[in-house]
Amino acid sequence: MKYLKQASYTSASNNEETSDTVAELLSEIERNGEDAVRHYNANLDGWMGEVIVSQASFDRANRILPNSVKEDLQFAHSKVHAFAKRQRDSMQEFEIELSDGLVAGQRLIPITTAGCYVPGGRYAHAASAIMSAGTANAAGVENVIATTPARAPDGIHPAILYALDLCKVTTTLAAGGVQGVASLAFGLFTGKPADIIVGPGNRFVAEAKRILFGQVGIDVLAGPTESLIIADDTADPDVIAADLAGQAEHGQDSPVWLITYSEAVAKAVLLKIPQVIQSLPDPARTVADSAWHNYGEVIIVADREEACSVSDAYAPEHLHVQASDLDWWLKHLHNYGSLFLGEETTVAFGDKCSGPNHILPTKRAARYTGGLSVSKFVKVLTYQRMTREATEQVAPVAARISRLEGMEGHARTADVRIEKYFPSGEYDLNGPNFDWTASEIDDENT
């Protein structure tokens, strides 16, 4: 492969500085609680109003939003909820008799409290509210708590509030950034610490989730939005340029990449992207221009097999194939957050309203995980029970394996049951006595 354009920066840029800042903020908020959240709301967002969003605010949002906006958000909610509900229905509880008297099973239990972060800085991310809170609701989560920035003097964008109302959130907090994430994690203002925190955000939000992971669950270790397009010689350079520029407006550190085995398409896209970006209004123009300049790449490969190999190595958040034989690509691509097949679809459709979730892994995490789904909110829990007849089969094996591993306490929990249930029986609870170290030495000396 060869680069016609290579990025100046990577997704790891500024990681250390961000981590130090976020760790300090989290520590202070954990010490000082709700007062610290109010302080950062005032200092960072100019918001000095109440943190818990009142019903009157939801009512106002419903009253002032045009019906056309509400209908669009209802459309998006219906698609996302239907897809999430089908995901939930695809998960199965079961019970199986593994042998006579040994029964094991699986239960699906929703988590109790989900914290949903909804970005609301440069843009009003109403769709993100639906993706996180709507999916949690479809999963059957008992407490769905959302948090989103409020900006002085107007507060939270009414479209976000309307979207959250559609998703039947339990409580909404007016707090963005690190203080919003911390409020969810520590249960501030609600008394209900989140079991999982989900939702996209800037690098400070992503780092706060990373640091808190373990104390709470998270959806994905996410960074700035990424988008990769694979194109062949049938692709339209105008469409590709529009798609790359559209994703670049997410943020100045949002990577956008093109992989193609058509040099003509690659060169045409390189010529067109600056024009497309310059046609955008500010701030999108400035943001997209910086992202393309510092993080944009155009890569030439030999064929579609190499395109798959390079794409899988990048493991992009969004992967869009604009090439012929779409079924072939669906079969051969393996690492991506979400896949968009054909020119007729685009990442923006997935971002806003088409159904599958747009909260997805970045920074190559798609090598080992998918994005947000109902399964993130549902615990898959196992259980087992057995008769005494089954215990007679299992206990001697468990005792022997435990002693093989050197775990005598484990072995004796099997012994005590054999002695209680079958006092007159004869069982081998110790297994063979051999010294594997000595055997290995003998083999070496042979």
N, C-alpha and C positions, 0 to 999 in steps of 0.2 A: 504494500500500500504506500501511497505518498500523500502528503498534505499540500493542498493548494492554499490553505490558510490554517494556521495552528494557533491555539489559544495562548495568550500571554500568561494567564493565571489558571489555577485549578480550584476545585471546590474546597481544598484545604487551606486556601489563602485566608489569613486573619483569624485562624482557629484559636491560637493561643491567647490573643488579646481578648477575643469574645468570651472564652471560657473563664478567664480571670474576672472579667466584669460581672458575668452572670453569677458566678459562685459567690462573689461579695454581696450582690443584691439578695440572693436567696438566703444567705446567712443572716442578713439584717432583718429580712421579712420574717424569718422563722423566730428571731429573738423578739421583735417588736410587734408582730402580728398585724391586726387590722389598721392600726395607726400608721405603720410603714406603708401599707398599700395606699392609704389615702394620701400620704406624703408624695409617693411616686406618681400617683394619678395627677396630683396638682402640678408637680415639677416637670413631668415629662409630657403630659397631655393637656395641661391646663384645665383639668376637670376637677371641680371642687364640690360636685353634687353628690347625691346618695350613690352608694355602690350597688345596693340591691335595686334592680329595676322594678318600678311599680307597675301595677296593672294599668294605671292611667296612661303610662308611656306606651304600653302595647295598644291600648284603645286609641290613642292619638295616632299611632302609626297606621292602624287600620283605617282611620278616618281620613288621613291626608294623602295616602297613597292612591294614585290613579287606579281604576279598575283594571286597566290593561297590564299594569305592573303586577297586581295581585294575581291576575290570571296566568301570567308567565311564571310566577313563582309557584303557583298551584300545579302547573304543567310539570315543572322541574321536580317538585316534591312527589308527584304521582309516579314519575318514572323511577326516581331513586328509591322510593319506598317499595315499589313493586319488585325491583331487582333485588333489594335487600331482603324482602319477604321470601322471594324464591330461594335465595341463599339459605335462609333460615329453614325453609321447608326441606332443603336438600340434606340437611344434617339429620342424622338418625340416632335415636336411642335404641339400644338393643340389649338382649340378654341371651346368653348362650350356655349350654351345658357342655363344658369341656371334656368331662368324663362323668361317669355315674356319680351323682351326688355333689359334683364340683360345678357351681354355677357362678358365672361372672357377667358383668354388665357394664353399660355405659349410660350415664345421665347427662343431659344438657341443661345447665342451670345458668341463667343470665347473671352477670355481676350485679351488685347492689347499686353502686353509684358510679356514673360515668361523668367525667369532666370534659367538656367540649370547648376548645379554644377556637374562636372565630376571628380571623384578622379583620381589621377595620381601619387601617391607616390610610394609605394612598387611595385605596379603592374600597367600595362597599361590597364586601364579599358575602352577599346573601346566599350564593350557591354553596359556599363552604359551610354555612350554618345547616343547610339541608343535608349535606354529605355526612356531617358528623352527628348532629343531634337526631336527624331523621333516621339514620342507620341504627343508632342506639335505641331509639323508640321501637323500630321494627324488631330488634332483638329481644325486646321485653325488659329492658333495664328499668329498675324501680325509680331511681333518682337520676334524672338527666339535668346536669347543671352546666350552663353555658357561661362563658365570659368573653367579653369583646371590648375594645377600646371605646371610650366616650371622649369626644373632643369638645372643648369649650368653643362657643357657648351652647351648641345645639344638642350635645349628647350623642347617642347612638343613632346611626342611620336608620330611618324607619323601615327600609327594605329588609335589613337584618332582623329587626324586631318582628316584623311580619313573618319572615321565614322561620324564626325560632318558635313563634306561636303556632305555625302550621305543624311543627314537629313536637308540640306538646311538652316543651321543656318544663322542668319542675321549678327552677330558679334561674334567673339571668343576672350576672354581675357586670357592672360597668367598670372593667379593669382590663387593660391590655398589657402586652409585653410580659416581662418577667413577673411583675406583680400579679398579673392575671393567672399565669401558670401556677405561681406559688399559692394563690388563693384557693385554687382547685385542689392542689396537693395537700395543703394543711387544713382544709375544711373551713377556711375563714369565711365569716358572714353567714354560713349555712350550718356549721357544726357537722357537716358530712364530708370528710376527706374522700377524695376520689379514689376508686380502686384502679381506674385507668384514665389517662389523659390523652385525648386525641385531637387532631386538627392541625392544619398547616400554620406557618407563621414565619417571621424573619429569622435571621440566624440567632438572635437572642432567645427567641421562643424555642427554637429547635435545641439550643444548647441547654436551656433550663430543663427541658424534657429529658435530655440525655443525662444530665447530672442527677435528676430525681429518679431515673429508672432504677427499679429495685425497691425503692420506697413505694412507688406506684408503678403500675404497668403503663406502657405507651403503645401507640399504634405502630409507628415506624421511626427510625432514626433518620430524620429528614433534614435536608439542607435546602438551598435555593432550587427553584423549579428548573428541571432539565427537559429538553426535548430533542429527539434525534429523528431525522428523516432518512429512510433508505429509498433511493430512486433509481429507476433504470432509464433507458433512452425513450420510453413512452411517456415519462413524467413531464408535467408542464412547469417550466421554470418560474412563471409568474405566480402560480399557486404555491410552489415551494417557498419562494421568497416571502410571500404574504404570511405563510404559516410560521416560518422561522422568525420573522420580525414580530408577529403577534405574540409568540411565546417569549421573546426577548424583553417585552415590556413588563414582564413580571417583576424584574429587579435588575439592578446594575451588575449583579453577580450571577445571573441566570444563564447557564450554558445552553447554546443551541448548536447542533451539529448536523452536518449532511454527509452521508456516505453514498457514493454512487459509483457505478462502473461505466458511466457515460461522461467523458471529459467535457463534451459539448454542453451537457446539462449543468455540470459543475461551474463552468466558466460563465454561462448565462446567468446562473443564480448569483454568482459573485458580483456581476455587473448590476443586477437588479436590486439586491438587498439595500444598498445605501439609498437608492431612490425611494424604495418603499418606506424605509425608516424616516427619511426626511419629510415624507408626506403625512406622517402622524402628527397630531397635536401634542404640545407639551402638557404634562411631563412625560408622556409615553415616548416621545421622540428622543429626549435626552437619555432616558433610562435604557431604551432599546439600543441606541447608538453605543452607549458605554458597554452594554452586555455583548453586543456583536463584536465590537473592537477588541475587548479583553478576553472574552470567553468563547467566541464563535469559531467553528472549525469546518473545513470542507476537505473530505478525504476521498481519494480515488483508490478503488480496489479493482482487482482483476475480473471478478465475476460474482455471482450471487452467493456462492458458497463462502467466499472470503468476506462478503458483506455481512453474512450471518455471524461469522467468527469475530469480526471486529465489533459488531453491534453487541454481541454477547459479552465481550470483554468490557465494553463501556457500561453495560447493564443499565440503560437509561430509565428514568422515571416514566417518560412518555416515549413510545416508539411508533412512528407513523410510516407505513409502507405505501409508497406511491410507485407501484410496479405491476407488471402483469403476473398472472398465475398466483393469485392471493392465497389459495389453499396451500401451495407449496411453502410460502412464507410462514403461514400459521403453524405448519407442521415442524419447520426447521428452526424457528427462533425460540429461544428458551429463557433469556434473561431480560425482563422488562417489568415495569410497574403496571402499565396497561398498554394494550396493543390496538392500534387504529389501522384498519385494513382498507386501502383504496382511497382515491382522491375524494370520493363523496363524503367521507367522514373527515373529521379533523380534531385535533386536541381540544380546541375551544368548545366543541360540542360536549366532549366528556367533562370539561371543566365546569360547564354550566347546567346541563339539563338532560343528557341523553340516557342516563341510568346508572351505569357502573360508577363506582366511587372514584373521586379525583384525589383523594388523600393517599399518596403513593410513596414508595421508597426512593431515595436519591443516594448519591455518593456510592454507587455500585451495590447498595444493599439488595437490589433486585436479584442478585445472585442467590440469595437464600430466603427471601420473603416476598410475599405479595403486599398489596396495599390494605387499606382499611376495608373491613367487611364485617358482616354480622358475627363471624367467628371470633373477632377480637373482643366482642362483648359477651360471649357465651363460653362458660367453662365446660370443658369436656371432662367429666369426672367418672372414675371407675369404681366399682364395688365388687365384692365377692362374698359368697357364703358356701358352706359345704356341710354335708352330713358326716357322721362319725366314720362311715364306711369310706368316704372320700379322704378323710383325714388319715385313715390307715394307709392309703396309697401315697399321699403327699408328704406326710411327716418324716418318714425315713429318708426320702430323697433330700428334703430340706435340711435335715440334720447332717447328712453326709456332705452336701455341698458347703454348708456352714463351716464344718470342721476342715474341709479342704481349704477353705479361705482363711482359716485361723480364727473364726468368730464363734467361740465356745458359747457365749451368751445366747446367740441366735439358736445354736444347736439345741440347747437345753429347753427352749420354748417348745421345740418339737418333742423332745424326750418326755416332758411332763405330761403331754397329751397321750402319747403312746402308753405311758405307765398308768394313766387314769382310765383310759377307755379300753385298753387291751392288756390287762395286767398279766395274763397267762400266755401271751404271744411271745414269739421269738423274732427279733428284728435286727438287722444289721444297721446300726446307727452311726458307725464310725467309718466305714468304707476302707479301702486299701491303705495300708501304711507304707508309704514310700518317700524317699528323699530325692526330690527332683534335681536338687543341686548336685548331689553325688552322682546321679544318673548322667547328668550333663558332663560332669568331669570324666566319668568312665568312657562316655562316647568320644570325648576329645582325645583320650589316651589310647583308644583302640586303633 
